[in-house]
Amino acid sequence: MRLSLWRLVGFVAAVAVIGPSVRPARAADTITMVTTGKGSAQQWPIFIAITNGYMAENGVALDLVAAPSSAAAVQQLAAGSANLESGGLVDPLLAIDKGAKIAVLRVETQVAPYSLWAKPAIKSIAELRGKLISIGGAKDITRIYLERTLIPNGVKPGEYDLIFAGTTAARFAALSSGAVDASLLVPPFSFAAKKIGLSHLADVASYARDLPFTGYATNIAWGSTHKSLLLGFLKAMAEGADWFNDDANRNEAIDILVKRSGMSRADVAATYAYYRQLHIFDHRGSIESATVANLIKAMQQMHDFDGPRDIGRFIDPEITGLAAQVK
């Protein structure tokens, strides 16, 4: 018995010595986040933050739920069945304009990585007159991007037909099967389109660099009582974006998205290179009044907005201001 006692004393002493050098684990609280589709490259920093433990280190357990479209995701957020939403910024802005009690939290992707693809026989934007084009929705951000790309090339709204599919995966399937004539795609699907011989007509970034692409929104009732948890999420996201933007992490970053998306490694590698070229992920993702105002103006031109463009309508200072605390 005495030997066992001394062994116990020795064990306790050893723990006392090594204990201070071990980072204590924080109890994690769950955030339910609804995203547009599953495994999207737009959520790359999220996947990194989960895989590398940044979420857990900041006390966050992230439960990702997929919705068929950005509009559907915002509906879940406004109804309170989700705490955060990730998707095109148009949908939360439109919902807030119509009275939804949600607030934009931060920008997720600064630049739209969309490109316009068509059937192999279509070689120019002008040839899209009278054709069937698939975009995300009637009031989706992809409609703004499509018009921004087509109008300067002489193709006006009404000179083509639209059909809606909420995710890039669905639009790629329709285009590759020949069910539609053209569509807007994001990587890795755009690289898959190239591989099967579809026609690349334009890159949206050439026409819409002044418009932010995706962002995060939160339910105000939930966010106002979970500020420390939101701050933990934002810190983890900043770490994920920084890690993505480090050249040394290229191969591991590709591995992470391959696992999440199910796309080929070659397509994901091409996506990584393109996203780094666009500088798509930012450390803090602050809501900049000028760029968001540009987006709102474009929405007003499509007659989607009832109220003024004042950026203060779309944020909650105490919630959105948390991004400024991320170092």
URGIJO-V439063 format. One record per residue. N is the residue number from 1. PHI is phi as a letter, one per 40 degrees, with the letter a starting at -180 (NA if undefined). PSI is psi in whole degrees, -180 to 180 (NA if undefined). NEAR is the number of other ideal C-beta (glycine too) atoms within 8 Angstrom. Layout:
BEGIN
n->N phi->PHI psi->PSI near->NEAR
n->N phi->PHI psi->PSI near->NEAR
END
This chain:
BEGIN
n->1 phi->NA psi->-40 near->4
n->2 phi->c psi->-39 near->5
n->3 phi->c psi->-43 near->6
n->4 phi->c psi->-39 near->7
n->5 phi->c psi->-45 near->8
n->6 phi->c psi->-35 near->8
n->7 phi->c psi->-41 near->8
n->8 phi->c psi->-44 near->8
n->9 phi->c psi->-42 near->8
n->10 phi->c psi->-39 near->8
n->11 phi->c psi->-45 near->8
n->12 phi->c psi->-41 near->8
n->13 phi->c psi->-40 near->8
n->14 phi->c psi->-43 near->8
n->15 phi->c psi->-38 near->8
n->16 phi->c psi->-32 near->7
n->17 phi->c psi->-47 near->6
n->18 phi->c psi->-18 near->8
n->19 phi->d psi->-50 near->7
n->20 phi->d psi->-23 near->4
n->21 phi->c psi->-9 near->4
n->22 phi->c psi->125 near->6
n->23 phi->c psi->119 near->4
n->24 phi->c psi->140 near->4
n->25 phi->c psi->137 near->5
n->26 phi->c psi->144 near->8
n->27 phi->c psi->127 near->5
n->28 phi->c psi->137 near->9
n->29 phi->b psi->145 near->9
n->30 phi->c psi->132 near->7
n->31 phi->b psi->125 near->13
n->32 phi->c psi->117 near->10
n->33 phi->b psi->127 near->14
n->34 phi->c psi->132 near->14
n->35 phi->b psi->161 near->15
n->36 phi->c psi->109 near->14
n->37 phi->g psi->-171 near->12
n->38 phi->b psi->135 near->6
n->39 phi->g psi->24 near->9
n->40 phi->c psi->144 near->12
n->41 phi->c psi->-21 near->13
n->42 phi->c psi->-26 near->11
n->43 phi->c psi->18 near->13
n->44 phi->d psi->-49 near->14
n->45 phi->c psi->-30 near->13
n->46 phi->c psi->-47 near->13
n->47 phi->c psi->-39 near->12
n->48 phi->c psi->-45 near->14
n->49 phi->c psi->-34 near->14
n->50 phi->c psi->-50 near->10
n->51 phi->c psi->-42 near->7
n->52 phi->c psi->-1 near->9
n->53 phi->g psi->9 near->7
n->54 phi->c psi->-36 near->13
n->55 phi->c psi->-50 near->14
n->56 phi->c psi->-40 near->11
n->57 phi->c psi->-26 near->9
n->58 phi->b psi->15 near->11
n->59 phi->g psi->25 near->11
n->60 phi->b psi->129 near->13
n->61 phi->b psi->111 near->9
n->62 phi->c psi->121 near->12
n->63 phi->b psi->108 near->8
n->64 phi->c psi->128 near->9
n->65 phi->b psi->130 near->10
n->66 phi->c psi->138 near->9
n->67 phi->b psi->155 near->14
n->68 phi->c psi->-14 near->7
n->69 phi->a psi->164 near->12
n->70 phi->c psi->-37 near->16
n->71 phi->c psi->-42 near->11
n->72 phi->c psi->-37 near->10
n->73 phi->c psi->-43 near->17
n->74 phi->c psi->-36 near->16
n->75 phi->c psi->-42 near->9
n->76 phi->c psi->-40 near->13
n->77 phi->c psi->-48 near->18
n->78 phi->c psi->-32 near->11
n->79 phi->c psi->-12 near->6
n->80 phi->g psi->5 near->8
n->81 phi->c psi->-6 near->7
n->82 phi->b psi->154 near->13
n->83 phi->c psi->-35 near->11
n->84 phi->b psi->156 near->14
n->85 phi->b psi->141 near->16
n->86 phi->b psi->122 near->15
n->87 phi->i psi->-172 near->14
n->88 phi->d psi->139 near->12
n->89 phi->c psi->-22 near->15
n->90 phi->d psi->-44 near->14
n->91 phi->c psi->-46 near->15
n->92 phi->c psi->-36 near->17
n->93 phi->c psi->-43 near->14
n->94 phi->c psi->-41 near->12
n->95 phi->c psi->-41 near->12
n->96 phi->c psi->-41 near->13
n->97 phi->d psi->-32 near->12
n->98 phi->c psi->2 near->7
n->99 phi->h psi->1 near->5
n->100 phi->c psi->139 near->9
n->101 phi->c psi->65 near->7
n->102 phi->b psi->165 near->15
n->103 phi->b psi->143 near->13
n->104 phi->c psi->133 near->16
n->105 phi->c psi->-51 near->15
n->106 phi->a psi->164 near->14
n->107 phi->c psi->138 near->13
n->108 phi->c psi->-55 near->13
n->109 phi->b psi->130 near->12
n->110 phi->c psi->-30 near->11
n->111 phi->b psi->143 near->11
n->112 phi->c psi->122 near->11
n->113 phi->c psi->14 near->16
n->114 phi->c psi->151 near->13
n->115 phi->b psi->155 near->13
n->116 phi->c psi->124 near->15
n->117 phi->b psi->152 near->14
n->118 phi->a psi->172 near->15
n->119 phi->d psi->153 near->10
n->120 phi->d psi->-31 near->7
n->121 phi->c psi->-16 near->5
n->122 phi->c psi->119 near->13
n->123 phi->b psi->-8 near->5
n->124 phi->a psi->160 near->6
n->125 phi->c psi->-36 near->12
n->126 phi->d psi->-29 near->8
n->127 phi->c psi->-1 near->9
n->128 phi->c psi->-7 near->16
n->129 phi->c psi->130 near->8
n->130 phi->g psi->4 near->6
n->131 phi->c psi->168 near->12
n->132 phi->b psi->120 near->10
n->133 phi->b psi->134 near->14
n->134 phi->c psi->127 near->14
n->135 phi->b psi->-179 near->14
n->136 phi->c psi->-37 near->15
n->137 phi->i psi->168 near->12
n->138 phi->c psi->-31 near->6
n->139 phi->b psi->22 near->11
n->140 phi->c psi->158 near->16
n->141 phi->c psi->-26 near->13
n->142 phi->c psi->-27 near->12
n->143 phi->c psi->-41 near->14
n->144 phi->c psi->-45 near->14
n->145 phi->c psi->-40 near->15
n->146 phi->c psi->-47 near->12
n->147 phi->c psi->-38 near->10
n->148 phi->c psi->-32 near->13
n->149 phi->c psi->-39 near->15
n->150 phi->c psi->-42 near->13
n->151 phi->d psi->-46 near->10
n->152 phi->c psi->-17 near->7
n->153 phi->b psi->17 near->9
n->154 phi->g psi->7 near->7
n->155 phi->b psi->117 near->11
n->156 phi->b psi->156 near->7
n->157 phi->d psi->139 near->7
n->158 phi->g psi->-15 near->4
n->159 phi->c psi->5 near->8
n->160 phi->a psi->165 near->13
n->161 phi->b psi->149 near->7
n->162 phi->b psi->145 near->10
n->163 phi->b psi->148 near->9
n->164 phi->b psi->136 near->10
n->165 phi->a psi->124 near->10
n->166 phi->c psi->-22 near->15
n->167 phi->b psi->155 near->12
n->168 phi->c psi->-37 near->11
n->169 phi->d psi->-43 near->8
n->170 phi->c psi->-39 near->9
n->171 phi->c psi->-38 near->17
n->172 phi->c psi->-42 near->13
n->173 phi->c psi->-42 near->8
n->174 phi->c psi->-42 near->13
n->175 phi->c psi->-44 near->18
n->176 phi->c psi->-25 near->10
n->177 phi->c psi->-10 near->6
n->178 phi->g psi->8 near->6
n->179 phi->c psi->-25 near->5
n->180 phi->b psi->165 near->12
n->181 phi->c psi->-29 near->9
n->182 phi->a psi->162 near->15
n->183 phi->a psi->160 near->14
n->184 phi->c psi->129 near->16
n->185 phi->b psi->147 near->14
n->186 phi->b psi->157 near->12
n->187 phi->c psi->153 near->13
n->188 phi->c psi->-5 near->14
n->189 phi->c psi->-31 near->14
n->190 phi->c psi->-34 near->14
n->191 phi->c psi->-32 near->12
n->192 phi->c psi->-36 near->13
n->193 phi->c psi->-42 near->14
n->194 phi->c psi->-40 near->9
n->195 phi->c psi->-32 near->7
n->196 phi->c psi->9 near->7
n->197 phi->g psi->15 near->5
n->198 phi->c psi->158 near->12
n->199 phi->c psi->126 near->10
n->200 phi->c psi->118 near->10
n->201 phi->b psi->-32 near->12
n->202 phi->a psi->157 near->11
n->203 phi->b psi->127 near->7
n->204 phi->c psi->-33 near->15
n->205 phi->d psi->-24 near->11
n->206 phi->c psi->-17 near->7
n->207 phi->b psi->-13 near->10
n->208 phi->a psi->40 near->11
n->209 phi->c psi->-16 near->7
n->210 phi->c psi->3 near->5
n->211 phi->b psi->124 near->13
n->212 phi->c psi->154 near->13
n->213 phi->c psi->-79 near->15
n->214 phi->b psi->163 near->11
n->215 phi->a psi->179 near->16
n->216 phi->b psi->139 near->11
n->217 phi->b psi->155 near->12
n->218 phi->b psi->154 near->15
n->219 phi->c psi->123 near->12
n->220 phi->c psi->-42 near->11
n->221 phi->d psi->-40 near->8
n->222 phi->c psi->-48 near->10
n->223 phi->c psi->-36 near->15
n->224 phi->c psi->-20 near->10
n->225 phi->b psi->5 near->6
n->226 phi->b psi->43 near->11
n->227 phi->c psi->-40 near->11
n->228 phi->c psi->-35 near->7
n->229 phi->c psi->-41 near->11
n->230 phi->c psi->-40 near->13
n->231 phi->c psi->-40 near->11
n->232 phi->c psi->-41 near->12
n->233 phi->c psi->-46 near->14
n->234 phi->c psi->-38 near->14
n->235 phi->c psi->-43 near->11
n->236 phi->c psi->-39 near->14
n->237 phi->c psi->-40 near->13
n->238 phi->c psi->-41 near->11
n->239 phi->c psi->-40 near->11
n->240 phi->c psi->-42 near->16
n->241 phi->c psi->-43 near->13
n->242 phi->c psi->-42 near->9
n->243 phi->c psi->-41 near->12
n->244 phi->c psi->-40 near->13
n->245 phi->c psi->5 near->7
n->246 phi->c psi->120 near->7
n->247 phi->d psi->-33 near->4
n->248 phi->c psi->-18 near->4
n->249 phi->b psi->10 near->9
n->250 phi->d psi->-56 near->8
n->251 phi->c psi->-41 near->6
n->252 phi->c psi->-38 near->7
n->253 phi->c psi->-41 near->13
n->254 phi->c psi->-44 near->12
n->255 phi->d psi->-42 near->8
n->256 phi->c psi->-46 near->12
n->257 phi->c psi->-33 near->17
n->258 phi->d psi->-45 near->12
n->259 phi->c psi->-40 near->6
n->260 phi->c psi->-36 near->9
n->261 phi->c psi->-28 near->11
n->262 phi->g psi->6 near->5
n->263 phi->c psi->164 near->11
n->264 phi->c psi->153 near->8
n->265 phi->c psi->-36 near->7
n->266 phi->c psi->-43 near->7
n->267 phi->c psi->-39 near->14
n->268 phi->c psi->-37 near->15
n->269 phi->c psi->-41 near->9
n->270 phi->c psi->-37 near->11
n->271 phi->c psi->-43 near->13
n->272 phi->d psi->-47 near->12
n->273 phi->c psi->-41 near->8
n->274 phi->c psi->-42 near->10
n->275 phi->c psi->-38 near->14
n->276 phi->c psi->-37 near->9
n->277 phi->c psi->-40 near->6
n->278 phi->c psi->-12 near->10
n->279 phi->f psi->54 near->8
n->280 phi->c psi->-30 near->10
n->281 phi->b psi->129 near->12
n->282 phi->b psi->151 near->9
n->283 phi->d psi->-48 near->7
n->284 phi->b psi->-32 near->9
n->285 phi->g psi->39 near->14
n->286 phi->c psi->147 near->9
n->287 phi->c psi->107 near->13
n->288 phi->c psi->125 near->8
n->289 phi->c psi->-36 near->7
n->290 phi->c psi->-49 near->6
n->291 phi->c psi->-39 near->10
n->292 phi->c psi->-37 near->15
n->293 phi->c psi->-37 near->10
n->294 phi->c psi->-41 near->10
n->295 phi->c psi->-43 near->14
n->296 phi->c psi->-40 near->11
n->297 phi->d psi->-43 near->9
n->298 phi->c psi->-36 near->11
n->299 phi->c psi->-39 near->14
n->300 phi->c psi->-36 near->10
n->301 phi->c psi->-22 near->6
n->302 phi->c psi->9 near->10
n->303 phi->g psi->35 near->5
n->304 phi->c psi->-11 near->9
n->305 phi->b psi->141 near->10
n->306 phi->c psi->-37 near->4
n->307 phi->b psi->-176 near->6
n->308 phi->c psi->169 near->4
n->309 phi->c psi->4 near->8
n->310 phi->d psi->118 near->6
n->311 phi->c psi->-25 near->10
n->312 phi->c psi->-19 near->6
n->313 phi->c psi->-21 near->9
n->314 phi->b psi->2 near->11
n->315 phi->b psi->164 near->11
n->316 phi->b psi->116 near->9
n->317 phi->d psi->-40 near->7
n->318 phi->c psi->-32 near->8
n->319 phi->c psi->-54 near->15
n->320 phi->c psi->-31 near->13
n->321 phi->c psi->-12 near->8
n->322 phi->c psi->-30 near->13
n->323 phi->c psi->-30 near->13
n->324 phi->c psi->-17 near->7
n->325 phi->c psi->-8 near->8
n->326 phi->c psi->120 near->11
n->327 phi->c psi->NA near->2
END
